[in-house]
Amino acid sequence: MTEPSFSIVIPAYNEETRISPLLEGLTNPEIEYIFICDGDDNTDFIIRNYAETHDELNIQCYSFPHRLGKGGGVYTGFKKASAPLIGFMDADNSTSVSELIRLCSLIGHHDGIIGSRHLPGQVIHRKQPLYRRIQSRAFNGLIRLMFGLPFHDTQCGAKLFRKEAIYTVLPHLHCRGFEFDVELLWQLKKRGYSLIEVPVIWNDTLDSRLRLSDTIAMLATLLRIRTHTLPHDS
């Protein structure tokens, strides 16, 4: 198997009921697909079975007996990736593999590129419920104030970066939950890496794992990071 040109990390926590459409969209043998499974259902079995019957694809599946968290799954996948470009996406396929490949073609000379549901040009096939949209906009507004990040959508599940940039900040990342994306972007921006935000094609799955209590916990953790009450790096 040839060396991959692009690695995609996909954290998959109890995704047995919705992982198949994502797997069926894996077609490029030059991409390294890294699944991180930390649930208690048959997600890892489904992925491994698909990999065995599609051995032309570079599909890797790692299982863990304990919950890693969304950020913990991405962090673990980053450490296993071998390609010069590393992306990650949600297992619910709200942003597809084809969107990650499109972002790969747009990165240009930048160190990272993130997808956005809130920029002109975005295509939303199915909108989130109104309360989720309000929650998302309020969260992003607070993040812009707290961290000085210029991005309109830190939580969209479509991001990719150059490996050297990721490996520079990995030792400085402490968040392992849904707030991982914010800390990652903040650490990259603090070190002067060039990041751009572009509109994406996105589809709400109507089965979000993110609850209001998670958002509150995310903000509490990020506040501790920002006010230096958790380990941090200047």
C-alpha positions as CSV (number, residue, x, y, z in Angstrom):
1,M,0.0,0.0,0.0
2,T,1.4,3.4,-1.0
3,E,2.1,6.2,1.6
4,P,-1.1,8.2,2.2
5,S,-1.3,11.8,1.1
6,F,-4.0,12.6,3.6
7,S,-5.1,11.2,7.0
8,I,-8.7,11.6,8.2
9,V,-9.3,10.9,11.9
10,I,-12.9,9.9,12.8
11,P,-13.8,9.5,16.5
12,A,-16.7,7.0,16.7
13,Y,-18.5,6.6,20.0
14,N,-21.4,4.1,19.8
15,E,-22.0,4.8,16.1
16,E,-23.3,1.4,15.0
17,T,-26.6,2.7,13.8
18,R,-25.2,5.4,11.5
19,I,-21.6,4.5,10.6
20,S,-22.5,2.6,7.4
21,P,-23.3,5.7,5.1
22,L,-19.9,7.1,6.1
23,L,-18.1,3.8,5.3
24,E,-19.8,3.5,2.0
25,G,-18.4,7.0,1.0
26,L,-14.8,5.8,1.5
27,T,-13.4,5.3,-2.0
28,N,-9.9,6.9,-2.2
29,P,-7.1,4.4,-1.6
30,E,-4.6,7.3,-1.1
31,I,-6.3,8.4,2.1
32,E,-5.6,7.0,5.5
33,Y,-8.9,6.6,7.4
34,I,-8.3,6.3,11.2
35,F,-11.3,5.3,13.3
36,I,-11.1,5.7,17.1
37,C,-13.7,3.7,18.8
38,D,-14.3,4.0,22.6
39,G,-17.9,2.9,23.0
40,D,-19.6,-0.4,24.1
41,D,-21.5,-1.3,20.9
42,N,-20.5,-3.0,17.7
43,T,-19.1,0.1,15.9
44,D,-15.5,-1.3,15.8
45,F,-16.8,-4.7,14.5
46,I,-18.7,-3.0,11.6
47,I,-15.7,-0.9,10.7
48,R,-13.3,-3.9,10.7
49,N,-15.6,-6.0,8.7
50,Y,-15.9,-3.3,6.1
51,A,-12.1,-2.9,6.0
52,E,-11.7,-6.6,5.5
53,T,-14.0,-6.6,2.5
54,H,-12.5,-3.5,1.0
55,D,-8.8,-4.2,1.5
56,E,-7.9,-1.7,-1.3
57,L,-8.6,1.0,1.2
58,N,-6.4,2.1,4.0
59,I,-8.8,1.8,6.9
60,Q,-7.5,1.6,10.5
61,C,-9.6,1.0,13.5
62,Y,-8.5,1.3,17.1
63,S,-10.7,0.3,20.0
64,F,-10.4,1.5,23.6
65,P,-12.2,0.1,26.7
66,H,-12.6,3.5,28.3
67,R,-14.3,6.7,27.1
68,L,-11.8,9.0,25.5
69,G,-14.2,11.9,24.8
70,K,-14.5,13.6,21.4
71,G,-11.3,15.5,21.8
72,G,-9.5,12.6,23.3
73,G,-10.4,10.5,20.2
74,V,-9.1,13.2,17.8
75,Y,-6.0,13.6,19.9
76,T,-5.3,9.8,19.8
77,G,-5.9,9.7,16.1
78,F,-3.6,12.6,15.5
79,K,-0.8,10.6,17.1
80,K,-1.4,7.7,14.8
81,A,-1.7,9.6,11.6
82,S,1.2,9.3,9.1
83,A,0.3,11.6,6.2
84,P,1.6,15.2,5.8
85,L,-2.0,16.5,6.0
86,I,-4.3,15.5,8.9
87,G,-8.0,16.2,9.0
88,F,-10.8,15.1,11.3
89,M,-14.6,14.8,10.9
90,D,-17.6,13.6,12.8
91,A,-18.8,10.0,12.4
92,D,-22.4,11.2,11.8
93,N,-21.3,12.3,8.3
94,S,-22.8,15.7,8.7
95,T,-19.8,16.9,6.7
96,S,-18.7,14.2,4.3
97,V,-15.4,12.8,3.4
98,S,-15.8,14.5,0.0
99,E,-15.9,17.8,1.9
100,L,-12.7,17.0,3.7
101,I,-11.1,16.2,0.3
102,R,-12.4,19.5,-1.1
103,L,-10.8,21.4,1.9
104,C,-7.6,19.6,1.2
105,S,-7.6,21.2,-2.3
106,L,-8.2,24.6,-0.8
107,I,-5.5,24.7,1.9
108,G,-2.9,26.3,-0.4
109,H,0.0,27.8,1.6
110,H,-1.9,27.9,4.9
111,D,-1.2,25.6,7.9
112,G,-4.8,24.7,8.5
113,I,-8.4,25.1,7.1
114,I,-11.7,24.8,8.9
115,G,-15.2,24.4,7.6
116,S,-17.9,26.8,8.6
117,R,-21.7,26.6,8.6
118,H,-22.0,30.3,9.2
119,L,-20.2,31.9,6.2
120,P,-21.7,33.1,2.9
121,G,-21.6,30.2,0.4
122,Q,-22.4,27.5,2.9
123,V,-24.9,24.9,1.8
124,I,-27.1,23.5,4.6
125,H,-29.2,20.5,3.4
126,R,-31.0,20.2,6.7
127,K,-30.9,22.9,9.3
128,Q,-30.4,22.3,13.0
129,P,-33.4,23.0,15.3
130,L,-33.7,26.7,16.1
131,Y,-32.6,26.2,19.7
132,R,-29.4,24.5,18.5
133,R,-28.7,27.3,16.1
134,I,-29.1,29.9,18.8
135,Q,-26.9,27.9,21.2
136,S,-24.2,27.6,18.5
137,R,-24.2,31.3,17.7
138,A,-24.1,32.2,21.4
139,F,-21.2,29.8,22.0
140,N,-19.2,31.1,19.1
141,G,-19.8,34.7,20.3
142,L,-18.4,33.9,23.7
143,I,-15.4,32.1,22.3
144,R,-14.5,35.0,20.1
145,L,-14.6,37.2,23.2
146,M,-12.7,34.8,25.4
147,F,-10.0,33.7,23.0
148,G,-9.8,36.4,20.4
149,L,-10.4,33.8,17.7
150,P,-11.7,35.3,14.4
151,F,-13.7,32.2,13.3
152,H,-17.4,32.1,12.9
153,D,-17.8,28.3,13.6
154,T,-15.2,26.6,15.8
155,Q,-17.3,23.4,16.2
156,C,-18.1,22.4,12.6
157,G,-16.9,18.8,12.1
158,A,-14.6,19.5,9.1
159,K,-11.0,20.6,9.8
160,L,-7.5,19.8,8.4
161,F,-4.0,20.9,9.2
162,R,-0.4,20.3,8.2
163,K,1.1,17.6,10.3
164,E,4.1,19.7,11.5
165,A,1.6,22.3,12.9
166,I,-0.4,19.7,14.8
167,Y,2.6,18.0,16.2
168,T,3.9,21.4,17.5
169,V,0.8,22.0,19.6
170,L,-0.1,18.4,20.6
171,P,2.0,18.5,23.9
172,H,0.1,21.7,24.9
173,L,-3.5,20.4,24.5
174,H,-5.4,19.5,27.7
175,C,-9.0,19.4,26.6
176,R,-10.5,16.0,25.7
177,G,-14.2,16.9,25.3
178,F,-16.2,18.8,22.7
179,E,-14.2,21.9,23.6
180,F,-11.1,20.4,22.1
181,D,-11.6,22.3,18.8
182,V,-11.4,25.6,20.5
183,E,-8.2,24.9,22.4
184,L,-6.6,23.4,19.3
185,L,-7.3,26.5,17.2
186,W,-6.2,28.8,20.0
187,Q,-2.9,27.1,20.4
188,L,-2.3,27.1,16.7
189,K,-3.1,30.8,16.4
190,K,-1.0,31.7,19.4
191,R,2.0,30.2,17.6
192,G,1.4,32.2,14.5
193,Y,0.1,29.4,12.2
194,S,-2.0,30.5,9.3
195,L,-5.6,29.3,9.5
196,I,-8.5,30.0,7.1
197,E,-12.2,29.4,7.4
198,V,-14.3,28.4,4.4
199,P,-18.0,27.6,3.9
200,V,-19.0,23.9,3.7
201,I,-21.8,21.6,2.6
202,W,-23.4,20.4,5.8
203,N,-26.4,18.2,6.8
204,D,-27.9,18.0,10.3
205,T,-28.3,14.4,11.4
206,L,-31.1,15.2,14.0
207,D,-29.2,13.0,16.5
208,S,-26.6,15.3,18.0
209,R,-24.6,13.9,21.0
210,L,-24.1,17.5,22.2
211,R,-26.5,18.6,24.9
212,L,-26.9,22.0,26.7
213,S,-25.2,20.5,29.7
214,D,-22.2,19.7,27.5
215,T,-22.1,23.3,26.2
216,I,-22.1,24.6,29.8
217,A,-19.3,22.1,30.7
218,M,-17.3,23.2,27.6
219,L,-17.5,26.8,28.6
220,A,-16.5,26.1,32.2
221,T,-13.4,24.1,31.0
222,L,-12.4,26.7,28.5
223,L,-12.8,29.5,31.1
224,R,-10.4,27.6,33.3
225,I,-8.0,27.2,30.4
226,R,-8.2,30.9,29.6
227,T,-7.8,32.1,33.2
228,H,-4.8,29.8,33.8
229,T,-6.5,27.6,36.4
230,L,-5.8,24.5,34.2
231,P,-2.3,23.7,32.9
232,H,-1.5,25.9,30.0
233,D,1.2,27.3,27.8
234,S,1.8,30.9,27.0
